[in-house]
């Protein structure tokens, strides 16, 4: 027994020494990191945004640990290729967004900080069916406003350690302030800012409270240095959002399915650089229920038909580069074939759900012997 006790004491002493060693190493790392940040160290923005920021600032901003974790979410406006002129079928919404969001970010001199009324809204909510262009609209707004875009998702703000998610939320707003003018884009916001209930975990409630407090702080009377930051959120389920979130996202725009005139404009934008011999007015009338992304997929399916036909008729051994003019223009038959294969997304999903809920066909309810007769030796 004495030898066993001695052996146990040796093991405990060894484990204690290892734990103390790693603990001291972690403390030393944290102290050195804090000192580095205090005396001007820290991490900087990714190289993708450094060139753009160098044109705007004499010195690149220094980021904290949690801001650095979100730095990869930053998209510079020069990396965004679409503008509000590329958004079809939403003229009224686009015009109002130009005045509400783009103008204050591009011309802050016209919006004095002393005014409580002449200012950009604290937040904007885009809601509507999937595929109607909410994310594209957010990218176009950032491009035209020449603002940094923080594309943040719910998974970005999630952390397994208690309290870290709150720090990431705070870092999201502080990072946007350092990069101002900036737009914080929260896609699928209902994923983490849904209505609060007693069944929510403490971590979830704390995350929502942290976000709401920072969103309120964007437009406080003493937050002069927080100008130039706008929160832009998108959702397919606005009814699931917390009422406090809806109040703070004071300007809300419905981005619905395009009508016939809007579909015509979208088709014209999609096919403006293509050689197409198609009656777009008739095509717009035949695509009722198609969203913007559905129309893009439809045009893509039709545009690949001439390529497939050319590959079938050309010599497979000839791999030389061919002129684009060798391909025939997109015609009505191509779109007829595409219409047969590309259906509205919502139509396909609801048709599948309806078929799943319908009674099974007769052949499934028949006895096996009525429709299958195995051979008997």
Steps between C-alpha positions, in 0.01 A plus 500: 500500500784736583658453158165568330452820699847618412438429132170690513670799659760502223229497231306782669816707537585449131153600383502803727832612359378462142181694573693782668745518209230536236306740722801729538564482124141608430521788750827618346348489151197702608715761677732539201204529265336767716824697521546478124153638439544771764822628345374512144522137400207278418390360169414690189234459237542232230711582198190492281377822663837655585551658158154658501540626857843646424334733250255622764714510815856608565539213744325165493283437806630264766256225591436323826489123532124476443502759222767295325272197521244695297748663261452230238134605477602842367449560127637817346270689259745459215457122527124533447405484134127577507345843547146620554476554124526122462194441720192461284135530591546687829508862388302641792699306760833584337419870480403518866807305607721739305363788707489319835824303502730578210486880518577531876796263465645668192430860605524517881563874471132546406386327819627699800542313824313772688174405328290221649281473191731541201689174532509149360267245661647284775408188306330379185316169458454326166243222509329284243499164328828315437682586180355848458838677515537614861866401525577648159331823605721516811815461290379765257430744784852457639649543152314823426558637850874421473471339842665196651262205522508277808322188382413335833304179554371336814779242494757779496381626838480155659767384743516200729636703792257691720510875442706484179196549275420825681855618443470415130181707475675795665799451269271499198381852577841631606657361182233670290574829677870467421422432132223762467327559272393140543192281464439206733304246297321235705364237263233262634471714812211288627755227571629676812268794572163324509238580763625452854331245723547338839630189325802683358835412650680762705767530232239571232325762711831669580594506130171664403527757780856583398400554139202718590705718733767560237244566230340761724840655566561572134281809512533627855552871541855447629609257227643753258783263409251227408362675197546331167382154610172348382360159589337324205312177573324247277251227581241273343303482827438850638221376729756296697713802593494644848280815520792691652708417192224614267475830687872567462499401132270793444493501119365180349466412133308211349700334223233285341470292186527716188193578293501480120657843446764426761575162343546672165755738651684214670514301175631804315777541757590131495516480120647842423844354418368189322407441137134414537221490243213476743177690563570604858152644549345162423760324715421729794133411467581127503713515815236587756609399849873504417728686739808690393726203570259271314521726195878500520503120509254491210723726289805294592329180388397660171845652439676165537282336232692653204827388661373142535376496142833629374690234693281224356550614140868599514799271468601370843864484391507871421588675826605833348341812641185596314359845450187573702325582173523132411224443754151571380288759685265395776158442345143426603553123490780531755270679742218254433735219598617697806142573609427128496795428728524807725191559711440766766674397820195548718281311252726195509524500880126536556422244230728252676338572836152461353597171338644375828179587685273345237365146540732234361428375148298178463800288407657570841190379688461177304615170642832379372345200328273719288781669311799274554509125442835343576592187316464178699738216437 
